[in-house]
Amino acid sequence: MKNSSILTKIFLSVLAIGAIIWLGGTVTRNAIAFDLFVPGTALTLKNWYSEEMQLTTVSLFRIAGFYTIVGFCMTFVSAIYLFIIYKKEFKSKGWLLMSFVLFFLASPIEFYLMYYDIKIILAFNNMQIDSFHDSIINDFFIARFSKLTIPATLSFLASFTAILLLIWQPLNKKKTNANHIEDNLN
């Protein structure tokens, strides 16, 4: 029994650290990436940035992407384990069930974004990118923000809401005095 609780604490810690890295990395990466575009436009690139500046920005996005992917994978694996462990408590702790539901609903979008990020990371690592106008950047960086901004934002908000549910725990089933007396008798 003791090993099980220690393992659960380890997975809870991994989940917390992974979520911090993943969600913090997501905010940081979006701030880095959207610096390339003119604010208030439909993703118009800033024409006063040199190509070297644009490539450096995408490279920073790529580097942060590695950590974000690792953070998400840590969170996802921990969430699967904790879902199995805490399944019995869903009836009395509705917030816990809703947190898992929101997280797992957002996960397919995160995996799809991860695919785009891995393509960018591998292209830079394999020296396949010569300029900002290469097809890889157009297909996997520009397309990521032109086609996937709304799903990515909804995924981020769902994950953020799941964390808020974990913090505030609004759907706890309140114990009555009769329940406390029954618990004490057992």
C-alpha positions in Angstrom: 0.0 0.0 0.0 2.8 2.4 0.9 4.6 1.8 -2.5 1.4 2.7 -4.3 1.0 6.0 -2.5 4.6 6.9 -3.1 4.2 6.1 -6.8 1.0 8.2 -6.9 2.9 11.1 -5.3 5.7 10.7 -7.9 3.1 10.8 -10.7 1.4 13.8 -9.1 4.7 15.6 -9.0 5.5 14.7 -12.6 2.1 15.9 -13.7 2.5 19.2 -11.9 6.0 19.8 -13.3 5.0 18.7 -16.8 1.9 20.9 -16.8 4.0 23.9 -15.7 6.6 23.3 -18.4 3.9 22.6 -21.1 1.6 25.4 -20.4 4.3 27.9 -19.7 6.1 26.8 -22.8 3.0 27.2 -24.9 2.6 30.8 -23.7 6.2 31.6 -24.3 6.3 30.0 -27.8 3.2 31.9 -28.9 4.8 35.2 -27.7 7.9 34.3 -29.7 6.0 33.2 -32.8 3.5 36.0 -33.0 6.4 38.5 -32.9 6.9 37.7 -36.6 3.4 39.0 -37.5 2.0 42.5 -37.7 -0.5 42.9 -34.8 -4.1 43.2 -35.9 -3.6 41.6 -39.3 -4.4 38.2 -40.7 -0.9 36.9 -40.1 1.0 39.4 -42.3 4.7 39.0 -41.8 6.6 42.1 -40.6 8.5 43.2 -43.7 11.1 45.1 -41.7 12.5 41.9 -40.2 15.4 40.5 -42.0 15.3 36.9 -43.1 18.0 36.1 -40.5 15.8 37.6 -37.8 12.8 35.5 -39.0 14.8 32.3 -39.0 16.2 33.1 -35.5 12.6 33.5 -34.3 11.5 30.2 -35.8 14.6 28.6 -34.3 13.8 29.9 -30.8 10.2 28.6 -31.3 11.8 25.2 -32.2 14.0 25.1 -29.1 11.1 25.9 -26.8 9.0 23.4 -28.7 11.3 20.6 -27.5 10.7 21.4 -23.9 6.9 21.9 -24.5 6.7 18.5 -26.1 8.5 16.9 -23.1 6.3 18.7 -20.7 3.1 17.6 -22.5 4.3 14.0 -22.6 5.1 14.0 -18.9 1.6 15.4 -18.2 -0.1 13.0 -20.5 1.5 9.8 -19.1 0.9 11.0 -15.6 -2.7 11.8 -16.3 -3.3 8.3 -17.7 -1.9 6.7 -14.5 -3.7 9.0 -12.2 -7.0 8.6 -14.1 -6.8 4.8 -13.4 -5.8 5.3 -9.8 -8.5 7.9 -9.0 -11.3 6.4 -10.9 -13.1 5.4 -7.7 -13.2 8.9 -6.5 -15.0 10.4 -9.5 -18.5 10.1 -8.0 -17.6 12.2 -4.9 -15.1 14.5 -6.6 -16.8 15.8 -9.8 -14.0 18.3 -10.3 -11.5 15.5 -10.7 -13.5 13.8 -13.4 -14.1 17.2 -15.3 -10.4 17.9 -15.1 -9.5 14.6 -16.8 -12.3 15.0 -19.3 -11.1 18.5 -20.3 -7.5 17.4 -20.5 -8.2 14.3 -22.6 -10.5 16.3 -24.9 -7.7 18.8 -25.5 -5.0 16.1 -26.0 -5.7 15.2 -29.7 -5.2 18.8 -30.7 -2.0 19.0 -28.7 -0.8 15.8 -30.4 -1.5 17.3 -33.8 0.4 20.5 -32.9 3.2 18.3 -31.6 3.4 16.7 -35.1 3.9 20.1 -36.6 6.5 21.0 -34.0 8.5 17.8 -34.5 8.6 18.4 -38.2 10.1 21.9 -37.6 12.6 20.5 -35.0 13.7 17.7 -37.3 14.1 20.1 -40.3 16.3 22.4 -38.3 18.3 19.5 -36.8 18.9 17.9 -40.3 19.9 21.3 -41.8 17.0 21.1 -44.3 16.1 24.8 -43.9 18.1 27.3 -45.9 15.8 30.3 -45.8 12.6 31.5 -44.1 10.8 30.9 -47.3 11.5 27.1 -47.4 8.4 24.9 -47.8 9.0 23.3 -44.4 8.5 26.6 -42.6 5.5 27.5 -44.8 4.0 24.0 -44.4 4.6 23.6 -40.6 5.2 27.0 -39.1 3.0 29.4 -41.0 0.3 26.8 -41.5 0.3 26.1 -37.7 -0.7 29.7 -37.0 -3.0 30.3 -40.0 -5.0 27.0 -39.7 -4.6 25.9 -36.1 -4.8 29.1 -34.0 -8.4 28.6 -32.9 -8.1 24.9 -32.1 -4.8 25.5 -30.3 -6.4 28.3 -28.3 -9.4 26.2 -27.3 -7.1 23.4 -26.3 -5.0 25.7 -24.2 -8.1 27.1 -22.5 -9.5 23.7 -21.8 -6.2 22.6 -20.2 -6.0 25.8 -18.2 -9.6 25.3 -17.0 -8.7 21.7 -16.0 -5.9 23.1 -13.8 -8.3 25.7 -12.3 -10.7 22.8 -11.4 -7.8 21.0 -9.7 -7.0 24.1 -7.7 -10.5 25.2 -6.7 -12.2 21.8 -6.6 -15.7 23.3 -7.0 -17.7 20.0 -7.5 -16.8 18.2 -4.3 -19.7 16.3 -2.8 -20.1 17.8 0.7 -20.2 15.4 3.6 -23.1 15.8 6.0 -22.9 15.2 9.8 -24.5 11.7 9.2 -21.6 10.8 6.9 -19.1 12.0 9.4 -20.7 9.9 12.2 -20.8 6.9 9.8 -17.2 7.3 8.9 -16.2 7.5 12.6 -18.2 4.3 13.4 -16.4 2.4 10.6 
